[in-house]
């Protein structure tokens, strides 16, 4: 078998491993609220979420995949090894933060690792002062803006949804409300899992397509059907594997949730993610949006209902994700270049 074909196959396998890790790392956020409110058991929740992660393949487009695969990094500098270095950076950061139980963004770990690896490639070819030539500014500017905007949107939507729920059900007892919203949460958690699969699986599909273009196996950046289905299958399988450390952080440590507040948080997060996916074509973070939405429903009672100290730690993890993953991606590519011309 040709050596280049073996290399491409290995990188695709690593990309699908990342997608699987994304499943148990990020998808935990899409089931945290439904588990915290005891609407579903953890085992039921992961099956529910995995199913809706995969269903999105039939209904969501490929705009995010094109942004990640070809809109953020100058493809003139991309080789299969650059993508391999980026994946190593993303996987390493995901595993570190999973171990710490921090709900950071696999999306931003992926683009950070990819960017760091590409910058290392440019530094090797043209000198370290040209490193940023690897990046395409427009998409990066929008992505960085959304790092801060996404949780704010989730928080605001969730806050106003809670106000609407309290007003509509103002003559209903809390116990009766919770019985009603326990059923409604099945729909909202399904929508959140659907939106998560629709946005996050596309990122891996974009990376795999980038490998095929960089290796010359594809002439244009058009995603084969098998790539899309492989990415959605991997993230659904990862969801089935769990991710309970992060479920605990998101579902119970950040604030206490009731079925009505869980419904509002999930619905607000899902709307925000679907907007970014279908209209902005941006790789947003399910983690960021969900955390913001949970904080939003918690703060409607009183600001002290949200554990802002923990929220601050999560915020710092968000801010550090792209540079940390980029650093690991840079180092991985630097090591690879010691052995590859």
Secondary structure per residue as TSV (DSSP state, phi and psi in degrees):
chain	resnum	aa	ss	phi	psi
A	1	X	-	360.0	139.9
A	2	X	-	-60.5	138.4
A	3	X	H	-62.1	-38.3
A	4	X	H	-66.1	-35.5
A	5	X	H	-67.2	-38.9
A	6	X	H	-63.3	-43.0
A	7	X	H	-60.3	-46.0
A	8	X	H	-61.7	-42.7
A	9	X	H	-62.1	-40.8
A	10	X	H	-64.1	-43.6
A	11	X	H	-66.5	-39.1
A	12	X	H	-62.6	-41.7
A	13	X	H	-61.5	-43.2
A	14	X	H	-62.9	-39.6
A	15	X	H	-62.1	-40.8
A	16	X	H	-70.6	-31.6
A	17	X	H	-63.3	-42.9
A	18	X	H	-58.8	-43.2
A	19	X	H	-62.4	-40.2
A	20	X	H	-62.5	-45.9
A	21	X	H	-61.9	-39.2
A	22	X	H	-57.2	-38.3
A	23	X	H	-59.4	-51.8
A	24	X	H	-80.7	-15.6
A	25	X	H	-87.1	-57.2
A	26	X	H	-86.4	-36.9
A	27	X	H	-65.2	-21.3
A	28	X	H	-55.7	-32.7
A	29	X	H	-68.5	-29.5
A	30	X	H	-78.6	-12.4
A	31	X	H	-114.9	-3.1
A	32	X	H	-59.0	-43.6
A	33	X	H	-71.1	-39.1
A	34	X	H	-71.2	-26.2
A	35	X	H	-78.3	-42.3
A	36	X	H	-62.3	-33.7
A	37	X	T	-89.4	2.3
A	38	X	T	62.5	26.7
A	39	X	S	-71.5	-38.4
A	40	X	S	-130.4	151.7
A	41	X	-	-73.3	161.4
A	42	X	H	-54.9	-41.2
A	43	X	H	-65.5	-43.8
A	44	X	H	-64.1	-39.7
A	45	X	H	-64.7	-42.0
A	46	X	H	-68.6	-34.8
A	47	X	H	-66.1	-43.4
A	48	X	H	-60.0	-48.1
A	49	X	H	-67.1	-42.6
A	50	X	H	-60.9	-40.5
A	51	X	H	-60.8	-44.5
A	52	X	H	-78.2	-25.9
A	53	X	H	-55.3	-45.4
A	54	X	H	-77.4	-36.6
A	55	X	H	-57.6	-28.9
A	56	X	G	-60.1	-22.8
A	57	X	G	-58.9	-28.4
A	58	X	G	-86.5	-13.4
A	59	X	T	-124.2	-16.1
A	60	X	-	-104.7	144.2
A	61	X	-	-76.9	-161.0
A	62	X	S	-124.2	21.4
A	63	X	H	-62.3	-40.8
A	64	X	H	-65.4	-41.0
A	65	X	H	-59.6	-40.1
A	66	X	H	-69.5	-36.7
A	67	X	I	-63.1	-48.3
A	68	X	I	-68.2	-43.8
A	69	X	I	-76.9	-30.7
A	70	X	I	-137.0	-6.0
A	71	X	I	-102.0	-7.2
A	72	X	S	-113.7	-25.1
A	73	X	B	-122.2	136.4
A	74	X	-	-66.4	114.4
A	75	X	G	-66.1	-13.5
A	76	X	G	-64.3	-23.9
A	77	X	G	-102.9	1.3
A	78	X	-	-90.8	127.9
A	79	X	-	-126.0	166.6
A	80	X	H	-54.6	-34.8
A	81	X	H	-67.8	-35.2
A	82	X	H	-61.1	-43.8
A	83	X	H	-67.2	-38.5
A	84	X	H	-61.6	-45.4
A	85	X	H	-60.4	-40.6
A	86	X	H	-63.7	-40.6
A	87	X	H	-66.2	-38.4
A	88	X	H	-61.8	-42.2
A	89	X	H	-61.4	-44.9
A	90	X	H	-66.8	-46.1
A	91	X	H	-63.5	-42.1
A	92	X	H	-60.9	-46.8
A	93	X	H	-66.4	-39.6
A	94	X	H	-60.6	-44.2
A	95	X	H	-68.5	-37.0
A	96	X	H	-63.4	-48.7
A	97	X	H	-72.6	-29.4
A	98	X	H	-63.8	-42.9
A	99	X	H	-63.0	-38.2
A	100	X	H	-76.9	-12.4
A	101	X	T	75.8	24.7
A	102	X	-	-96.1	127.1
A	103	X	-	-80.4	72.6
A	104	X	-	-88.3	178.1
A	105	X	-	-98.1	118.9
A	106	X	H	-65.5	-32.2
A	107	X	H	-60.0	-49.4
A	108	X	H	-74.4	-27.3
A	109	X	H	-64.0	-39.9
A	110	X	H	-66.0	-49.7
A	111	X	H	-71.4	-29.9
A	112	X	H	-67.1	-47.1
A	113	X	H	-62.4	-41.1
A	114	X	H	-62.5	-44.8
A	115	X	H	-63.8	-45.8
A	116	X	H	-61.1	-41.3
A	117	X	H	-65.7	-42.5
A	118	X	H	-65.5	-38.7
A	119	X	H	-65.4	-36.9
A	120	X	H	-64.0	-37.1
A	121	X	H	-63.7	-45.8
A	122	X	H	-65.3	-40.9
A	123	X	H	-60.8	-36.7
A	124	X	H	-69.0	-37.4
A	125	X	H	-83.2	-40.3
A	126	X	H	-124.1	-4.8
A	127	X	-	107.6	150.8
A	128	X	G	-64.9	-27.1
A	129	X	G	-69.8	-11.4
A	130	X	G	-102.8	10.0
A	131	X	G	-54.2	-42.3
A	132	X	G	-73.3	-4.3
A	133	X	G	-63.0	-19.1
A	134	X	G	-71.5	-19.7
A	135	X	B	-97.3	142.4
A	136	X	-	-98.8	114.5
A	137	X	H	-61.4	-40.0
A	138	X	H	-58.7	-52.7
A	139	X	H	-65.9	-35.2
A	140	X	H	-65.3	-40.3
A	141	X	H	-61.6	-45.8
A	142	X	H	-65.4	-38.1
A	143	X	H	-66.0	-44.2
A	144	X	H	-64.1	-40.0
A	145	X	H	-59.7	-42.7
A	146	X	H	-70.7	-21.8
A	147	X	H	-57.7	-39.4
A	148	X	H	-91.5	-30.6
A	149	X	H	-78.3	-36.6
A	150	X	H	-57.7	-50.1
A	151	X	H	-66.3	-29.1
A	152	X	H	-68.1	-42.1
A	153	X	H	-62.1	-46.3
A	154	X	H	-60.2	-42.2
A	155	X	H	-64.4	-45.7
A	156	X	H	-65.2	-45.7
A	157	X	H	-60.9	-44.6
A	158	X	H	-64.4	-40.3
A	159	X	H	-59.8	-47.9
A	160	X	H	-74.1	-29.9
A	161	X	H	-64.5	-39.9
A	162	X	H	-64.4	-39.9
A	163	X	H	-60.5	-45.1
A	164	X	H	-63.1	-42.3
A	165	X	H	-63.0	-45.3
A	166	X	H	-63.5	-35.5
A	167	X	H	-72.9	-45.5
A	168	X	H	-62.9	-38.3
A	169	X	T	-105.1	29.4
A	170	X	T	-65.2	-22.1
A	171	X	T	-101.5	10.7
A	172	X	S	-107.7	140.1
A	173	X	-	-68.1	149.8
A	174	X	H	-56.4	-37.4
A	175	X	H	-64.4	-41.7
A	176	X	H	-68.3	-39.2
A	177	X	H	-58.5	-44.5
A	178	X	H	-67.2	-34.5
A	179	X	H	-63.5	-40.5
A	180	X	H	-67.5	-46.2
A	181	X	H	-76.9	-15.6
A	182	X	H	-62.5	-38.0
A	183	X	H	-73.5	-40.1
A	184	X	H	-64.5	-29.4
A	185	X	H	-66.4	-23.9
A	186	X	H	-61.2	-41.1
A	187	X	H	-70.7	-43.8
A	188	X	H	-67.7	-38.0
A	189	X	H	-69.2	-34.9
A	190	X	H	-63.7	-42.5
A	191	X	H	-64.5	-39.1
A	192	X	H	-67.2	-42.1
A	193	X	H	-64.5	-39.9
A	194	X	H	-59.4	-46.7
A	195	X	H	-67.9	-36.1
A	196	X	H	-64.0	-48.1
A	197	X	H	-61.0	-41.1
A	198	X	H	-63.5	-34.3
A	199	X	H	-88.8	-48.0
A	200	X	H	-76.7	-38.6
A	201	X	H	-64.2	-29.9
A	202	X	H	-62.9	-31.3
A	203	X	H	-64.3	-43.4
A	204	X	H	-68.5	-37.8
A	205	X	H	-60.2	-39.2
A	206	X	H	-65.3	-40.2
A	207	X	H	-66.1	-43.5
A	208	X	H	-63.5	-41.7
A	209	X	H	-63.3	-36.8
A	210	X	H	-60.7	-38.8
A	211	X	H	-61.8	-44.3
A	212	X	H	-65.9	-36.2
A	213	X	H	-70.7	-46.0
A	214	X	H	-62.6	-30.8
A	215	X	T	-86.4	-5.5
A	216	X	T	86.2	4.6
A	217	X	S	-78.2	-20.8
A	218	X	-	-124.8	141.0
A	219	X	S	-87.2	-30.9
A	220	X	S	-128.9	161.5
A	221	X	S	-83.0	78.0
A	222	X	-	-126.2	126.5
A	223	X	-	-77.9	123.1
A	224	X	-	-66.2	151.4
A	225	X	H	-59.5	-38.9
A	226	X	H	-64.6	-31.4
A	227	X	H	-65.8	-44.6
A	228	X	H	-63.1	-47.3
A	229	X	H	-66.7	-35.8
A	230	X	H	-64.4	-42.0
A	231	X	H	-65.4	-44.5
A	232	X	H	-67.4	-35.7
A	233	X	H	-66.5	-40.3
A	234	X	H	-66.3	-42.6
A	235	X	H	-70.1	-33.9
A	236	X	H	-66.7	-40.6
A	237	X	H	-64.1	-39.2
A	238	X	H	-63.5	-38.1
A	239	X	H	-60.5	-39.8
A	240	X	H	-63.5	-21.1
A	241	X	T	-82.0	-11.5
A	242	X	-	107.2	-138.1
A	243	X	-	128.1	43.1
A	244	X	H	-69.7	-24.9
A	245	X	H	-58.8	-43.8
A	246	X	H	-78.3	-32.5
A	247	X	H	-56.7	-43.7
A	248	X	H	-62.3	-44.3
A	249	X	I	-64.0	-48.3
A	250	X	I	-75.4	-38.9
A	251	X	I	-86.6	-21.3
A	252	X	I	-136.5	-27.8
A	253	X	I	-83.7	-29.7
A	254	X	S	-74.2	-43.7
A	255	X	-	-164.2	163.9
A	256	X	-	-85.5	136.1
A	257	X	-	-117.0	143.9
A	258	X	-	-111.2	164.7
A	259	X	H	-53.9	-39.6
A	260	X	H	-67.1	-39.9
A	261	X	H	-74.3	-34.0
A	262	X	H	-63.1	-41.4
A	263	X	H	-60.0	-46.3
A	264	X	H	-65.7	-40.6
A	265	X	H	-64.7	-45.6
A	266	X	H	-66.1	-43.1
A	267	X	H	-65.0	-43.9
A	268	X	H	-63.0	-43.9
A	269	X	H	-63.8	-43.6
A	270	X	H	-63.1	-43.5
A	271	X	H	-61.0	-44.0
A	272	X	H	-62.2	-44.1
A	273	X	H	-68.7	-41.9
A	274	X	H	-65.2	-35.1
A	275	X	H	-62.1	-47.5
A	276	X	I	-64.2	-35.4
A	277	X	I	-72.6	-50.2
A	278	X	I	-87.8	-27.0
A	279	X	I	-110.6	-41.3
A	280	X	I	-92.0	-19.3
A	281	X	-	55.6	41.0
A	282	X	-	-112.1	145.4
A	283	X	-	-80.8	88.2
A	284	X	-	-89.8	167.5
A	285	X	-	-100.9	119.3
A	286	X	H	-57.7	-38.7
A	287	X	H	-59.3	-50.6
A	288	X	H	-61.1	-48.6
A	289	X	H	-65.7	-43.2
A	290	X	H	-65.6	-42.5
A	291	X	H	-61.8	-41.6
A	292	X	H	-63.0	-41.8
A	293	X	H	-65.1	-40.6
A	294	X	H	-64.5	-41.3
A	295	X	H	-63.0	-36.1
A	296	X	H	-64.3	-44.2
A	297	X	H	-72.6	-28.6
A	298	X	H	-72.1	-36.9
A	299	X	H	-76.5	-11.6
A	300	X	T	-68.9	-27.2
A	301	X	T	-76.9	-54.9
A	302	X	-	-168.0	151.7
A	303	X	G	-61.1	-31.2
A	304	X	G	-71.5	-10.5
A	305	X	G	-68.6	-20.7
A	306	X	S	-96.6	133.1
A	307	X	-	-81.2	89.0
A	308	X	H	-68.1	-25.1
A	309	X	H	-62.6	-45.8
A	310	X	H	-65.1	-40.0
A	311	X	H	-60.8	-37.0
A	312	X	H	-65.2	-41.3
A	313	X	H	-61.9	-40.5
A	314	X	H	-63.7	-41.7
A	315	X	H	-60.1	-43.7
A	316	X	H	-62.9	-38.8
A	317	X	H	-62.8	-39.2
A	318	X	H	-60.5	-48.9
A	319	X	H	-62.2	-36.9
A	320	X	H	-81.9	-14.9
A	321	X	H	-58.5	-53.3
A	322	X	H	-63.3	-51.1
A	323	X	H	-64.4	-36.2
A	324	X	H	-66.8	-46.6
A	325	X	H	-65.4	-36.3
A	326	X	H	-63.4	-40.1
A	327	X	H	-63.2	-44.5
A	328	X	H	-66.0	-39.7
A	329	X	H	-61.9	-41.3
A	330	X	H	-60.6	-48.7
A	331	X	H	-63.1	-40.6
A	332	X	H	-62.2	-44.5
A	333	X	H	-67.2	-36.3
A	334	X	H	-61.8	-40.9
A	335	X	H	-66.8	-43.9
A	336	X	H	-58.7	-39.9
A	337	X	H	-70.3	-16.5
A	338	X	H	-67.7	-25.3
A	339	X	H	-110.4	-14.2
A	340	X	-	-122.9	131.9
A	341	X	-	-67.1	360.0
